[in-house]
Amino acid sequence: MLRWFAQRRVALALCAVWGILALTIAARRPDPQALRDLPDRPLAPLTIDLNRDPWPRLLLIEGIGEALAQRIVRAREASGGFRTFDEVKAIPGIPDGAIDRALPWLVLGSTPNGE
């Protein structure tokens, strides 16, 4: 009989722990309405200048790794700067759509030679 009571206390304790855990997780969930109200633009102004920024900054573009960022900088230096985004898209290895998806954050500032 005593063993039955001990097992029951353990079971009740486990249920209490699970209940507290479930309430804690539910309390941490973001409000769905707050998620719907987020703007479609970045919360902080961020731009990446493909004609001036160093290659580590280009890593912020989704789908661009270290080797590709360095390739973009080499192409920029070889051509004297990009005049259109199509020139960037033509660089071998650029993932399809990577530049198009990042367009809201990309700029082509004046080229290093002032054009």
C-alpha positions in Angstrom: 0.0 0.0 0.0 2.8 2.4 0.9 4.4 1.7 -2.5 1.2 2.7 -4.3 1.1 6.1 -2.4 4.8 6.7 -3.3 4.2 6.0 -7.0 1.1 8.3 -6.9 3.1 11.1 -5.4 5.8 10.8 -8.0 3.2 10.8 -10.8 1.5 13.9 -9.3 4.9 15.7 -9.0 5.7 14.9 -12.6 2.3 16.2 -13.7 2.9 19.4 -11.8 6.3 19.9 -13.4 4.9 19.3 -16.9 2.1 21.8 -16.1 4.5 24.5 -15.0 6.7 23.8 -18.0 3.7 24.1 -20.4 2.6 27.4 -18.8 6.2 28.8 -19.0 6.4 27.9 -22.7 3.0 29.4 -23.4 3.9 32.6 -21.6 7.0 33.0 -23.8 5.2 32.7 -27.1 5.0 36.0 -29.0 1.6 37.6 -29.5 0.3 36.5 -32.9 -1.1 40.0 -33.4 2.2 41.6 -32.7 3.8 39.4 -35.3 1.2 40.4 -37.9 1.9 44.1 -37.2 5.6 43.9 -37.9 6.6 46.0 -40.9 7.7 44.2 -44.2 10.8 46.3 -44.2 13.9 45.9 -41.9 13.5 47.4 -38.5 16.8 49.2 -38.7 18.0 51.0 -41.8 20.6 48.8 -43.5 22.1 49.2 -46.9 24.9 47.4 -48.6 26.8 49.4 -51.2 28.0 46.9 -53.7 30.4 49.5 -55.1 32.1 50.5 -51.9 31.5 48.0 -49.0 34.3 45.5 -48.2 33.6 41.8 -48.8 32.8 41.0 -45.1 29.7 43.3 -45.3 28.5 41.4 -48.4 28.1 38.3 -46.2 24.9 39.9 -44.9 23.3 39.0 -48.3 21.5 35.7 -48.0 23.2 33.1 -50.2 26.5 34.9 -50.4 29.5 33.2 -48.7 33.0 34.3 -48.2 34.4 33.1 -51.5 31.5 34.6 -53.5 31.8 38.0 -51.6 35.4 38.1 -52.5 34.6 37.3 -56.1 32.1 40.2 -56.2 34.8 42.6 -54.9 37.3 41.3 -57.5 34.7 41.8 -60.3 33.9 45.3 -58.9 37.6 46.2 -58.9 38.2 44.8 -62.4 35.3 46.6 -63.9 35.8 49.9 -62.0 32.5 49.4 -60.2 29.0 48.2 -61.0 26.6 50.4 -63.0 23.6 48.0 -62.9 22.5 45.1 -60.7 22.5 42.9 -63.8 26.3 43.2 -63.9 26.3 41.8 -60.3 23.9 39.0 -61.2 26.2 38.0 -64.1 29.0 37.1 -61.8 29.5 33.3 -61.8 28.2 31.6 -58.7 25.6 34.2 -57.7 22.5 32.1 -56.6 19.4 32.7 -58.6 17.3 35.4 -57.0 19.8 36.3 -54.3 20.3 39.8 -55.6 16.6 40.2 -56.3 15.6 39.2 -52.8 18.2 41.6 -51.3 17.3 44.6 -53.6 15.6 46.6 -50.8 18.9 46.7 -48.9 21.3 47.0 -51.9 22.6 50.2 -53.4 25.1 51.0 -56.2 26.8 54.1 -54.9 29.2 56.0 -56.9 32.0 53.9 -58.3 35.4 54.2 -56.7 36.7 56.1 -59.7 33.9 58.7 -59.3 31.5 57.7 -62.0 
